[in-house]
Amino acid sequence: MAAIIIGRSGDIRRFPSAGHYARHNGTAPIEASSGPKARHRLNPRGDRQLNHALYTAAITQIRNNTSGRAYYLRKQAEGKTRKEAMRALKRQISDAVYRQLLNDARH
């Protein structure tokens, strides 16, 4: 998965922020509201292979006793559905990957 993430991301400096990177990998939420209920869903566009690698990382974190699992369970305790909590975890992982790749590119 690391090779897919690094290879599909390319030069991370082309993304000015973590939000731009999230949009590229499909983890940036888009609004899908109807009426008074505010809803968001994942962007169906973006790099699907990169998105799948982040999904696999999220599933692995949920399965094991990690900080990602604690984050996922906390989101569910806040009233989020499983899908919403998974979306939030994938975005957290995307942001962490962006920060690490950017740090590596600077050195």
C-alpha positions in Angstrom: 0.0 0.0 0.0 2.9 2.4 0.7 4.2 2.0 -2.8 0.8 2.7 -4.2 0.4 5.8 -2.0 3.9 7.1 -2.9 3.6 6.3 -6.6 0.1 7.6 -7.2 0.7 10.8 -5.2 3.7 11.8 -7.2 5.4 15.0 -6.3 3.5 16.1 -3.2 4.6 19.7 -3.6 2.1 20.1 -6.4 -0.7 20.2 -3.8 -0.7 23.5 -1.9 -2.6 22.1 1.0 -3.9 18.9 2.6 -7.4 19.8 1.3 -6.1 19.8 -2.3 -4.5 16.4 -1.7 -7.7 15.1 -0.2 -9.6 16.3 -3.2 -7.1 14.5 -5.5 -7.4 11.2 -3.6 -11.2 11.4 -3.2 -11.4 11.7 0.6 -12.6 15.3 0.6 -16.3 15.3 1.5 -18.8 17.0 -0.8 -22.2 18.2 0.3 -25.2 15.9 -0.4 -27.8 17.7 1.7 -31.5 17.5 1.1 -33.9 19.7 3.1 -32.9 20.6 6.6 -30.6 17.5 7.1 -27.0 18.4 6.3 -25.2 15.4 4.8 -21.8 14.8 3.2 -20.4 12.0 1.1 -17.1 11.2 -0.4 -16.1 12.6 -3.7 -16.6 9.9 -6.4 -13.8 11.5 -8.5 -10.2 11.5 -7.7 -7.5 8.8 -7.9 -9.4 5.6 -7.1 -6.3 3.4 -6.6 -5.0 6.0 -4.1 -8.4 6.1 -2.4 -8.4 2.3 -2.1 -5.0 2.3 -0.5 -6.3 4.8 2.1 -9.4 2.7 2.6 -7.2 -0.4 3.3 -5.2 1.6 5.8 -8.4 2.7 7.5 -9.8 -0.8 7.7 -6.5 -2.0 9.2 -6.6 0.7 11.8 -10.2 -0.1 12.7 -9.5 -3.8 13.0 -6.5 -3.3 15.4 -6.2 -1.4 18.7 -4.8 1.9 17.3 -5.4 5.6 17.6 -7.4 5.3 14.3 -9.8 2.8 15.9 -10.2 5.2 18.9 -10.9 8.0 16.5 -13.4 5.9 14.6 -15.2 4.8 17.8 -15.3 8.4 19.0 -16.9 9.6 15.8 -19.6 6.9 16.2 -20.1 7.9 19.8 -20.7 11.5 18.5 -23.7 10.1 16.5 -22.0 9.5 13.2 -22.9 6.5 11.1 -20.3 3.8 10.3 -19.9 5.3 6.8 -19.5 8.9 8.2 -17.0 7.7 10.8 -15.1 5.8 8.0 -15.1 8.9 5.8 -13.7 11.0 8.7 -11.0 8.4 9.4 -9.9 8.3 5.8 -9.6 12.0 5.7 -7.4 11.9 8.9 -5.2 9.3 7.2 -5.0 11.4 4.1 -3.9 14.5 6.1 -1.3 12.4 7.9 0.0 11.0 4.6 0.2 14.5 3.1 2.1 15.9 6.1 4.6 13.0 6.0 5.1 13.1 2.2 5.6 16.9 2.4 8.1 16.5 5.2 10.0 13.9 3.2 10.0 16.1 0.1 11.6 19.0 2.1 14.5 16.9 3.2 
